[in-house]
């Protein structure tokens, strides 16, 4: 989603807030504006932090989390939405509470992916559930209505879900944070979008989402400590379609966040030591999605909320325990079937690698309407793993998954239409599906979509849109996209931007990006130490050009052998080729002891090739 679209989506938000009762004292340290709502007709005595916490243990957050945000004040929701309009949002999330770090960020964007409309009503039955599922305001709410909850009251949340906003960032390292980031623990990977209504209820009382939205709109209160909060309009949500580029005007509320833990900074290397590069990773997007724990430690996800395992008939298993996943799958928890299937694909969590069994478990989960199970089953079917290859059946699973806002499914189906595997080849459909996958946060989809925009395949050529899509791919784990964007920025003389893209590609495992990063640092007024580190990382991955730079500039010992590409670059240089051709040929020839290299370097330097000039000066 573009910044303008997201801004319009947020600007038209209407919020109805009546008799929302929160204890502010517990959160003064977490957020300067506190947590609360409009005054109630009869305001109860506010609880202290200790009273709010009660006897429940302090449950630490996992590396992933999916807290509800239905308790936030309008100005707090606005802060989050504004942050997500401009950058990737960073938060502090622990058992002590939740805080948006307004002055901390990571460069990046979010896109919107529509889904088949879903309704859900979640009942929070005790103070522990309230605090676990509402980490920002839960302590205050639990303290305010603890007595009522002890007598059978509940806190009910009705949700209408019509789509997701997602970033392509799969992981963020502490070194990549910008601004005042003390206390940062997680980044906001995405958010569920729609409408919600929150109010107090009663155990055993069953209400539909429509009934709750109607009750919230009336503003009626039968309790001195009634809690009500609402955002969005159920009628407007009914207009939503999975193919929408943005949510309807009155159905754009953030309901639940998707959080991912920030990777701590690496320990500093010993003096004189060379930091090892990150290992080259397999680009995400074409393998099964692995389940993650989303509740605070000691709690499980069941019926849309984090709760104690003993209170749930069946729950989402610990995704690192295959035996528990199979047990909960047998009890009827469909996502656990999918989690178990993923473990049998990877051979993790105590499971042996068995793709036939994985396919059986994923089929069970998909039949029970678990979206991730259907997508992962489609991956195995498409690749002929664990059973016969069935591309047509895979496409049907991907179609279902994409309709439920699974970005991986959109990417896989788009790729099928691009190649004609299992479906009739259709580049126009491929572009549309890959765009949806990209908007939904799948970096591989962004890479493919960007390339099709760049080449004008299935759509009109659009370099500006292509650069945006490729940058999102680079934000994820598509290092070639980093090089593509770096080349575009370098061609437009954006040296700083090109350096950033090449460096990001290098640290995502691409050896060519390492050379380009070193080349830009050395040839365009950058840092010599940074250039050396980049060449070292490229050479450690056996990049010939990086090893040549290390040998010529820093006395490296890695042998360099010329290949056909060196001869071709030399030929083009001799025929009046570009400075780049002469610089490449000259660097390799110098590294291999060929005296022709010196004249080629001098020629490239005369044509203002920065790296060639750096090499020439170093050889004086």
N, C-alpha and C positions, 0 to 999 in steps of 0.2 A: 504494500500500500504506500502511495506517495505521502510525503509530509503534508501536502495540502489536503488530500482526502482524509487522512487521519485527523487533521485539525478540524475539518468540517464535521467529521463524525463526532468529535468530542464537544464542539461548540454548541451543537444543537441538543445536547443532553438536557432532559428535564428530570428533576429529582423531587419526589414527594417524601418529606421527612416529618413524621409526626410522633410525638411522645417517645422519642428514642432516649432511653435512660442508660447512661454510662457512668462509671466511676472514673473521674478524671485524674485523681491523685496518683493512681498506679502508673500513669503513662507520661507524666510530666518530664521524666528523664529520657523518655524515648522519642518524644516529638514535641518541639517547642509550642505547637498550637494545641496540644492536648488531644483527647479523643472524646467526642460527645456529640450531642445533637440538639435540636430545638427543645425548649423547656417543656416539660410535661405539665398537664393541668394540675396535678398534685405531685410534687417532686419528692421521691423517697430520700432517705438519708443515704449519702454517698458512702460506699464501702472503701476501706483502706486497702492498700495492696495486699497486706497480709490476709485480710478477710476474704479478698477476692481469690487468693491462691488456695485458701483452705488447707486441707490435709493432702491434697493431690501432689504427687511428685513433680519435680521440675523435669519435663521431658525434653531432652535435647533434640534439635532438628537433625534430619538426615542430610546427606549431600544433595538430595532432591526433595522437593516438597510441592504440595498443591493446596495451599490454604485458601479458604474463602475470603472475600473482601467485601462482603455484603454489609458489614458493620461500619464502614468508613464514612466519615463526614464528607459532604460535597467538596469542600476545599481540599481535603486530603486526596480524594479521588482525582480531583483536578490536577494536583501536583504530580501524581503518578502518570496520568494520561499525557500531561504536557511533557514530562520526561521521556515517555515512550514515543512521543511524536518526533523528538529530536535526536535521541540516542538510545542505547541499550541501558535500561534502568538497573541500578545496583542497590541492594538492601542489606540490612543487618537482621538476621533471623535466627533466633535461638529460643530456648525454653523461657527466657526472660522477657520475650516479646519480639516486636517487629518494628523496623524503622526504615523508611525510605531515605537513602542518602542523596539528598538533592544536589549536592555539589560534587558528586562522584559519578563517573560515566565510563562507557566504552563506546567508541564510534560504531554506529550501526543503525539499522532500520528495522521496522516491523512491517509485515504484510498481513492482509486479511484473507482468510479462506472460509467461504461459506460451507454450511453443512445442513443435512436434513434436520428439521426442527425437532428438538427433544424437550420433554418436560420432566421435572423431578421435584419431589418434595422430601427434604431431609429433616428429620427430627433429632435435635440435640437434647438428650435426656438428662444430662447432669452437668455439673460445673466443669468437670474434667474434659468432657466432650466440647463444651463451649470454648474453653481456653485453647484446646488443641486445634480446633478448626477455625477459630477467629483470633489469630495471634496478636492482632493489633488491639482490638477492643474487648477480647474475650474475658480478660481478667476483670475489667470493670463491669461488664454485663453479668458475669457469674456472681460477683459480689452483690450487685443490685437485686438480683432475683433468686439468690440462693435459697432463701426461706421458701419461696413459692415452688422452686424446683423440688425441694424436699417434700412438699405436699402434693406432688404430681404434675406440676407445670413443666412444659417443655419450651424450647426455643425452636420454632419451625422456620425453614427456609424453602420457599418455592422458587424454582429456577426454570426459565425458558431459555434454552441454549440454541443459538442459530449460527455460530461460527467461532473462529479463533483468530487472534492476532499472534504472529510468531516471528522471531528473528532466526536467521540462519546460524548464528553463533551456537556451536555445539558445546564449546568449553571456553572459559575465560581464565587466563592466568593473572595472578596479582600484578605482575609486571605490566600488563596491558591496561590497567585501570588509570584513569586520568582524574585529577582533582583531589579534593579532600576526602579520602577513602578510609579513614580509621574505622575499624569495626566491620568492614565489608565482609560478608560471608557468602552471599549468593547473588546471581544476576537473574533478571526476569526473562526467562526464555520465551514466555508467551502468556496469554490470558484467554479464558473462555469469555465469549461475548454474548449478550442477550438482555434479559430483564430478570429482576428478582423482586420478591416480597418477603420480608422477614417480620415475624410477629410471635408473641407468646402463644402457646397452645396447651393442650392437655394430653397426657399419656392415654393411649387408646383411642383418641379422637383422630379420625382420618379425614383430611381435607385435600381437595384437588388444588392444582395451581390456580385455576380460574377462581375458585372460592377464596383463596388467600389474597389474590390480587384485588378482588372485589371488596374484601374486608379491609384491606389496607387503604383502599381509596376512600372508604367511608370515614376513616379516622376515629371510629368508635373505640372506646376503651372501657373495659369492664374491670380493670384492675389498677390499683394505684401504682403498680410497678409493671405496667404493660410496656412491651418493647415493640416498636414498629419502625420499619424502614423499607422504602421501596424505590426502585429506579427502573424506568422503562414502562412500556405499555404493551399489554398482552395482545391487543388487536393489531398493533403495528408489527409485532413479531410474527403474526400469522402471514404477513406479506412476504416474509423472507424466503429466499430460494438458495439452494447450494451453489448456483451459478452466479450469485450476486458478487459484484466487485467491492461492495461495501454494505454494511448493515443498514437496515431501515433507520430513519431518523430517531425514532423513539424506542429502538431496540439495540442500543449500543453500549450498554453498561458492562463494565468488567465484573465478572462474577467470581471467578476462581483464577488464581495465578499459577503458572508453572515455573518453579524456581530450580536453578541448578547451582551447585556449590562452586565457588571460585577456587581454582587450584593455587595453593600457596607458592610464594617465590621459592625458587631453587636455592639451595645453600650456595654461598659464594665459592668460587673455585679457589684452590690454593694458589699462592703467588707463583706466577710463571706457568701455571697449568692452563691448558686449553679446555674450555667448556665443551663438553660433548654435545653434539646437535641432537635435537629430538629425532627419534627414529622415524623414517618415512612411514606414513600410515596409509592404509588402504582407503581411498576416498569413500566417504559415506554415500549411501543412496541406493546400493544394489544388493544389500544383504538383509537378513531378518533384523527387525528392531528388537532390542533386548529390554525387558521390563526393568523398572527401577522402583525402589521403595519410596513412597511419597508421604508417609505419616511420620510424626515424631517417634523417636525410639520408644518401644514398649507398646505402641498402638498399631492397629491394622486398619486398612481401608475396607469398609463394608457398608453397603447401602448409601454410598455417596458421602461418607463421613469417616473421620478417624475415630476409632473407638477401641475398647479393650477386646481382645480376642474372645474372652469368655462370654461376652454379651452378644456375639454374632453367631448365627447358625452356620454361615460360611463367609469367608473373607478372602481378599487378595493376599496371596501368600508372600512370604519373604522371597523376592526373586533370585536370591542366591542359594535357595534350598530346594532342590528338585523334589525331594520326598514330600515336603510340606505342600509344594505346588500341586503334585499329583493328588495328595489327600484332599485339598480344598477343591480341586477340579472334580473329584468324585462326589463331593458334597453339593456341587451345583454352581460353583463360582466360575463363570466362563473366563474372565481374565486370567485366573490361575491356570486354566488349561493352556492358554496362550503362553503364559510365562514358562510353564513346564515344557511346552514345545520348543520354545527358544533355547532353553537350557540343553535339550537333547540335540539341537542343531550345533551348538557351540561346544558341547561337552563340559559345561560348567556346572557349578552348584552341586557337585556330587553325582552328576549324571554322566553316563558313558555317551560318547558321540553315536547317535542312532537316529538318522534322518527319517527312517521309515516310521519309527515310533513318534518322532517329532511331528510328522505329517498327520498321524492319527490324532494326536492331541490337539493340533491346530485345527483339524477338521471339526473336532468336538467343540472347541471354543467358537469357531466361526458359525457353526450350526446354532449355537446359543447366542448369536448376535454380538460377539465381541469383535470389534472392528480390527484391532491389531492382529488378532488370530487370522482373520480373512486375508489381510494384506500379506502376512508372513507365509500363509499357506499358498498364496498366489506366487510368491517368490520361489518357493520350492517347486511348484508345478511348472513354472516357466523355465526353470533351470534343470528340470528332470531329476531332482534330488529326492531321495526317499520313495521314489515311485516313478511311474511313467511321466514323460514330458507331456503337458497338456496346456499349450499356450492359450487356447480359446477359453478354457475354464479359468485360467489364471486371469485373463482379461476381465471376466465377470466378477471375480473377487476384487480386483483392483478398482473396478467401476463402483462397487459397493463401498470400498474403503475410501475412495476419493470423495464420494457423496457424503461421507461422515467425517470429512475434514482430516483425513489421514494423508499428509503431504507425500509420504513415501509411495502410497498407492497411486497418487496423481502422477508422480514421476515415472513409475514403472509402466503405467498405462500409456502415458505420453510417449515413452520410448518405444512401446510396441507399435503405436501408430506411426512413429517415425521410421521404423524398420519393416513394418508389415508382418511381424511375427504374431500369428494367431488372430490378426484382424486385417482388414483391408488397409493398405498403406494410405495415409492421409496426413500430409505435412501440416495442413491447416488445423486439423484436430490435435495433432501433436503439439503445435505451438500453444493452443489454448490450454491443454492439459498441463504442459510443462510450466506455463505461467501460473496456473493454479498451485502446482507443487511448489514453485518458487515463493509465491505469496504465502504459502503455508509453512515456509521455513525449511524446505528441503534444498540443501546447497547444491546437490547434483542436478536437480531440476533447474536451478538458476543458471548453472554452467551451460546446460544444453539449450535452454531458452535464450540465453545471451548470445550463444554462437549462431542460432538460427536468426536472431535479429541482426547480427553483424553481417551474415551472409545473404540475408533476404530470402531464406528458405521457408516457405509456408506463410510468409508475411512480408510486409514491406521493409526494406532495409531501414534500420533506425539505430545509428551508432550511439546516440545519447541513451536510449533505453537499454541498449546492449551493455553499455558501460555500467549502468546501474545494476542490471541483473548479474553481470560478472563480478562486480564488487561484492554483492551479497553472497555469491558463490565463494569468493575468496574469504569472506568473513567466516564461512564454515570451514570445510576441510577439502577445498578444491584448489590446490596450489597452482595448477596450470592457469586457472582463472586470475590468480594474482599476477602472473606474468602477462596475461593478455591485457589486464587493466594497466599494469605498469608500462607496457609498450604504448598504449594509447595516451597515457599521461606524459610519457617521455616525448612522444611525437608532438604534443601540444606545449612542450617546454615547461611542464609542471614537474620540476626536478624533485622537489620535496615529496610530492604525492607519489611519484614513481619509486623513490627510495623506500617509502613505507610499504608499497605493494610488493616490491621485490623482497624486502626483508620478511614480510609476512609469508610469502610463498616459500622462502628458504626455511623458515621455522616450521612450516607445515610439511617439509620433507622433500621439496623439489630442488635438485642440485643445480639446475640451470638458473633458478631464481637466486641461489646463493652467489653464483658468479655475477649475475646482473646487479645484485645488491652491492657486492664489492666493487664492481666497475663504476657504479654511480657514486659510491662514497669516495673512491680514489680520484675519479675524473671530474667531479663537479663540486669541489670544495667541501667534501665531507670529512669524516674522521678517519685517519689512517688506521687506527686500532680497530675500528669497526670494519673497515675494508679487509684487514687481515683476518679477522674472525670469520667474515663471510667466505673468503677464499678457503680458509681452513675447513669450514663446514662443507663446502662444495667438494673439496678434494677428498675429504673423509668419505664422501659418497661416490667417489671415483669419477667426478666430473673432470674431463680432460682440460678444459679451459681454466678451471680453478686451480688445478695442479700446476698448469703452466705458469699462472700468475704467481703461485707460491714459489716456484723454482726460480723464476726470473727476478722477482722483487724481494723475496725473503730468504733465498737460499734453501728452498724446500728440496727434499731428497726423493720425492715420489717420481718414478720414471714417467716420461711423457712420450707417446708415440704418435706420429702424424698419421692421419687417416685420409680417406677420399675427400672428406669435407674440407680438410686443410688444403689439399691440392686444388679443389674447386674455388675456395676463397682466394688462394694465390692467383689463380687464373683470372678471376674477376678483378682483383686488385691490379694486375698487370695490364688489364684492358680498360683501366680508368674507373674501376668500381668504387663503391662507397668507402668512406673512411672506416666504417665498421668492418668491411671485408679485409681491408689492409691491416687493421689493428688485430683482428682475429688471426689472420695468416702470420703476421709478424710475431705475435706472442708465442704461437705454437712453434714456429721455426726457431726463434731464439731459445726456447726451452729444449729443443732437440739438437741445438748446436749448429743449425743451418744459418750461415752468414747472411743469406737473403733476408732474414727476419729484420735486421737492423734498418735496411732501406725501406722496407714495408712499414715499419713503425714510424720512421721519420716522415714518410709520405702521409700516413694517417694523422700524425700530429700537425703537419702543415695544414690539414683540412679540419683542424679543431676537434679531433677525437681526444677526449679528456684522458681516457685510459692510456692511449698511445703516448701522450705527452708525459704522463706519470712514469711510464716505462722508460721513455727516452731519458728523462731526468735522472731516473734511478741508475741508468747504465753509464752515466757520465763519470 
